[in-house]
Amino acid sequence: MPFVMKVTNPGLELVFADSGITYSYIGRAGLVSVAQASGGQVTKGRGVSTYNIDWPGDILVALPVKANGTTSLINTSKSGNTWTILVHKGTGAIDANGFDIEEATEVYVFGTPGAEHGWGGWLYDASRTCVADLSRIPLTWRARASMGANVLSWPLPGGVGVPALVGWPMDRNVTSVREVPFYINRYQARGWQLNGGNLVRNIYQDRWVREDGGASPVDLIRPIDAILIDAWNLN
């Protein structure tokens, strides 16, 4: 029995097919807590927001990109069927040590096909493996945000109501400032932020450490291909 089902975006790039697993929208993760940057006189780390969602299969996380502060996915982990998602979302304001003030945000979650629900809408491949639950909104993407090394900005295409991204910069930035008799070594990462009509990799401070010696400066901006979706219909 042949299986031929393919969907492409306006750029004729494949976004959906019966030949591979399709992630579908399973809902927003629920907010558990918002913690501000914390630490003592020697070291301090950035704030973090924690979210949970239950799903038996694998997930992908999409986060909205906003103009008021930097957004970045920190980590996902699973215990049983419960996924814990750690996110950094700054308000645009910073504290006395240069850390973003943390706030909650929307966390859109897509999952692999779960338990069959009995009313159809399942797509199978030629080996009769379920590859998509068509009763849910599939993860179809608007564009690929492709940025080379040392490129910090990408023009957002027109007509996107709620821009959200799957994929986060794995960049690293280190600076060191002498503060007698110590050095303040600042370890920074990058997340996404909107600036006008552009998607920008923006620095946020991940942690600082008070040490006897100064750290060597680093500014590593790696190539990245992230997936842009329009989350206007994700509730």
Order of alpha helices (4+ residues) and beta strands (2+ residues): beta-beta-beta-beta-beta-beta-beta-beta-beta-beta-beta-beta-beta-beta-beta-beta-beta-beta-beta-beta-beta-beta
